[in-house]
Amino acid sequence: AQQPGTPLSDQEYHQFFKFLQITIQASTACSLRELYGCKNSLVQTLDKYENHGVIPPGPVCSESPGNSSFRDFCTFSLYRCLMKKYFLKV
């Protein structure tokens, strides 16, 4: 284990920036969703990509404790964005 206050190793920096880049991309996708809504063609393309080519019909269930059921994928995705739980899955 590294001592507190010491710089990250090369491998740790790689992991840190990889996570940061993915998080920024997820945040950008959320901004698009919030600005244009779920009916926007780019947002729908992202949703289809995330779900192997098909946007799941509602209701959808998630692995989130407490809020496990959503009326549709759009509602789930908006919840995920608002709560900043970008990697929560259905």
Phi, psi and omega in degrees: 000143179283152176286139176305136179092353178270154180294158176290153174288170178303316180294319178296320176297318179302312179296318180300310183286331175297313178298316181298316180296317179297318180296320178296319178296318178296319179296321178295317177299321178295321178297318176299316180298316181292323181285317190249346179084172186286343181275351179296138185297323178293317178298317178295324177297316177297318179296319178294319179299317181294335186242035177055042171096354182223131174280121183300136174287160181276167349285159177241147178251147180236170177275008181283123176292136179095309178247077187265345183233135180230150186294332177199175182295326179299312179298317177300313182296320177296319176301313181300319179293312182297324181273356182057037175254066190299332187256015176289134185250158173270000000 
